[in-house]
Amino acid sequence: MSHFLLAAALAQLGRLSEARSEVSTGLSINPTFTVARIGVAPSTDNPAFNVGRERLIDGLRKAEVPEE
């Protein structure tokens, strides 16, 4: 998971080649990881958590993590 979190952060900073490298490493460890796994997490009443999760999902997509 740490590789995917780093990839999302790097993608949000515009460092896409580094982000994609982290995705590649993450997928070599866990080839079944997808953006959909993050999106199905239970929602909460905490708006800060929800905003953070949306940023994470956006970063994962920018880093080209598979959707499903």
Backbone bond lengths (Angstrom), bond angles and torsions (degrees), N, CA, C in turn:
res aa  C-N    CA-C-N  psi(-1)  N-CA   C-N-CA  omega(-1)  CA-C   N-CA-C  phi
1 M - - - 1.448 - - 1.527 110.74 -
2 S 1.331 116.48 -32.95 1.468 118.64 -176.99 1.529 111.82 -61.88
3 H 1.317 117.79 -34.92 1.465 119.96 178.05 1.528 110.94 -65.85
4 F 1.307 116.77 -37.01 1.466 119.94 -179.97 1.527 111.29 -73.31
5 L 1.316 117.30 -37.16 1.464 120.08 176.33 1.522 110.56 -64.61
6 L 1.334 116.80 -43.64 1.460 120.59 177.54 1.520 110.10 -64.16
7 A 1.309 117.93 -40.92 1.470 121.42 178.28 1.522 110.67 -59.70
8 A 1.316 117.41 -43.80 1.465 120.87 179.83 1.526 110.63 -63.39
9 A 1.320 117.14 -43.09 1.472 120.84 179.35 1.526 110.71 -63.98
10 L 1.322 116.80 -45.65 1.462 120.44 179.26 1.525 111.01 -62.29
11 A 1.314 117.28 -40.37 1.469 121.22 179.36 1.519 110.37 -63.77
12 Q 1.317 117.30 -40.43 1.465 120.27 179.02 1.530 111.41 -65.41
13 L 1.329 116.57 -25.88 1.463 121.26 177.39 1.523 112.35 -86.58
14 G 1.338 116.95 -1.81 1.451 121.36 179.72 1.520 113.92 84.36
15 R 1.301 117.66 10.28 1.465 122.59 -179.47 1.531 108.76 -94.92
16 L 1.333 114.42 66.70 1.460 121.24 -169.08 1.516 113.91 -67.22
17 S 1.316 118.71 -36.04 1.464 117.93 -178.58 1.519 110.69 -68.21
18 E 1.320 117.41 -37.93 1.467 120.52 175.65 1.531 110.67 -67.16
19 A 1.329 115.87 -38.97 1.466 120.71 179.06 1.521 110.73 -61.79
20 R 1.320 116.13 -44.30 1.464 120.09 -179.49 1.527 111.59 -66.56
21 S 1.310 116.22 -32.79 1.461 119.91 176.12 1.527 110.67 -64.52
22 E 1.326 116.92 -41.59 1.459 121.23 177.35 1.526 111.07 -65.34
23 V 1.323 116.59 -38.70 1.471 120.37 176.86 1.520 109.73 -61.70
24 S 1.309 116.12 -44.04 1.460 120.17 179.46 1.527 111.14 -59.68
25 T 1.325 116.14 -44.52 1.464 120.03 178.14 1.524 110.41 -63.86
26 G 1.329 116.44 -45.31 1.459 120.49 179.64 1.524 112.33 -60.60
27 L 1.328 116.22 -41.69 1.465 119.62 -179.53 1.525 112.04 -71.38
28 S 1.333 117.21 -24.94 1.464 118.58 175.98 1.531 110.50 -70.18
29 I 1.332 116.17 -27.72 1.466 121.45 178.15 1.527 110.95 -85.88
30 N 1.329 115.60 -42.15 1.461 121.50 -177.16 1.536 108.68 -133.38
31 P 1.333 118.06 83.72 1.462 121.03 -174.37 1.525 114.97 -68.57
32 T 1.307 118.59 -9.24 1.470 120.02 -179.07 1.529 112.81 -98.79
33 F 1.336 117.73 4.25 1.469 120.20 -178.82 1.524 110.09 -69.36
34 T 1.345 116.08 136.51 1.465 121.73 178.21 1.521 110.07 -141.17
35 V 1.330 115.15 163.43 1.463 121.37 174.62 1.523 109.65 -61.72
36 A 1.315 117.57 -35.62 1.461 121.75 -178.36 1.526 112.02 -57.98
37 R 1.325 117.50 -31.26 1.467 120.11 178.74 1.528 111.83 -61.41
38 I 1.319 116.74 -36.68 1.467 121.08 179.58 1.528 109.78 -74.69
39 G 1.322 115.95 -38.87 1.461 120.78 -176.33 1.509 114.88 -68.35
40 V 1.319 118.65 -19.75 1.460 120.21 -178.03 1.523 112.89 -92.43
41 A 1.324 116.36 1.81 1.465 119.03 177.43 1.530 109.44 -62.12
42 P 1.317 117.39 146.10 1.459 119.64 -178.80 1.527 111.71 -59.01
43 S 1.328 116.06 142.39 1.460 119.74 177.92 1.525 109.28 -78.68
44 T 1.304 114.97 166.98 1.453 120.70 -177.77 1.522 109.45 -139.67
45 D 1.314 116.33 167.17 1.461 121.08 176.44 1.525 111.65 -83.25
46 N 1.320 117.01 -6.37 1.459 121.47 -177.59 1.530 109.81 -81.40
47 P 1.339 117.53 108.34 1.467 119.10 -176.56 1.526 112.80 -64.52
48 A 1.329 118.43 -32.73 1.466 120.70 179.54 1.526 110.47 -64.86
49 F 1.317 117.10 -40.69 1.465 120.93 177.72 1.526 110.34 -62.78
50 N 1.323 116.24 -44.94 1.462 120.60 -178.33 1.527 111.48 -63.81
51 V 1.325 117.36 -40.65 1.468 120.93 177.78 1.527 109.47 -64.95
52 G 1.317 117.17 -43.29 1.459 121.16 178.80 1.518 112.14 -61.31
53 R 1.315 116.30 -42.05 1.462 119.89 179.06 1.522 110.54 -64.04
54 E 1.329 117.49 -40.68 1.465 120.71 178.53 1.526 111.03 -64.43
55 R 1.336 117.46 -38.92 1.469 120.44 176.09 1.520 110.83 -64.04
56 L 1.318 116.30 -41.06 1.455 120.84 178.10 1.525 110.19 -60.79
57 I 1.318 117.24 -48.32 1.460 121.60 180.00 1.527 110.61 -61.35
58 D 1.325 117.15 -42.72 1.466 121.23 178.01 1.530 110.50 -60.76
59 G 1.320 116.68 -44.81 1.459 120.73 178.74 1.516 112.46 -63.74
60 L 1.324 116.74 -41.05 1.466 120.27 178.22 1.531 110.83 -62.16
61 R 1.313 116.34 -40.01 1.468 119.60 178.22 1.519 111.17 -66.45
62 K 1.326 117.10 -42.72 1.462 120.76 177.63 1.533 111.05 -61.36
63 A 1.315 116.51 -34.57 1.464 121.88 -179.83 1.529 111.99 -80.58
64 E 1.321 115.88 -1.54 1.465 123.39 177.52 1.527 114.86 68.88
65 V 1.319 115.61 38.33 1.468 120.23 170.21 1.531 106.42 -70.96
66 P 1.324 118.82 137.31 1.473 120.25 178.97 1.530 112.07 -55.98
67 E 1.317 115.29 140.45 1.475 120.60 179.86 1.530 111.66 -68.11
68 E 1.321 116.50 -47.88 1.467 120.72 -176.62 1.498 110.69 -135.85
